[in-house]
């Protein structure tokens, strides 16, 4: 795959005059997950100059360059259920998370809060074939906060939380959030360090009902920015990504 990418870039350089103007700095490419990222490592100009639109946007990833690269919001489409609204009165669970323990943070999350009565923590992926999607979606509808702990594999957890009106709790030390140059994430989410897992419940319970209501209302306002449409619709995820690319026009240098 590395050879194929190198051949393709060489083809672009030979056929078109644009790449050589800036060694690819006025180009962008989209890649997601580890295979796609590794396949581009054989072309230094592509990695260092061109803007990468990627799912994995961790500061501790040597290949991700903050403020040059763009975070692609991971959205598992289609959404078969309507978006959650300002229904905070129906959200009786303090926080919800279900997933596999593939990181130290998730191991700690399970070990500390697995048996808590106010936090719905499940150390497994909910099997849609046995329990059905509806069971999983109902928990997103009924929870105030949805935990989004950092792990080695990207997921659509943040976008799912936003769609279902469940305020996302971002738990990561090194992560560039989607549309970070455009949206103020602190107005519709809770951003924590990974070490905050030990006092997670106290932090969430300290958020007043009024503050949660504001977070929930703001969350509903930005749901449209995380929707992909065919054809694209004004202010949807496609236009947000393109706007992020436009904002980086001043970075184009030889």
ABEGO torsion letter per residue (X at the ends): XAAAAAAAAAAAAAABAAAAAAGGAABBBBBBEAAAAAAAAABAAAAAABBBBBABBBAABAABBBGABBBBBBBBOBBABBBBBBAAAABABABBBBEBBABAAAAAAAAAAAABAABBBBBBBBBAAAAEAAAAAAAAAABABBBBBBBABBBAAAAAAAAAGBBBBBBBABBBBBGAAABBAAAABBBBBAAAAAAAAAAAAABBAAAAAAAAAAAAAAAAAABBBOBBBBGBAAAAAAAAAAAAAAABBX
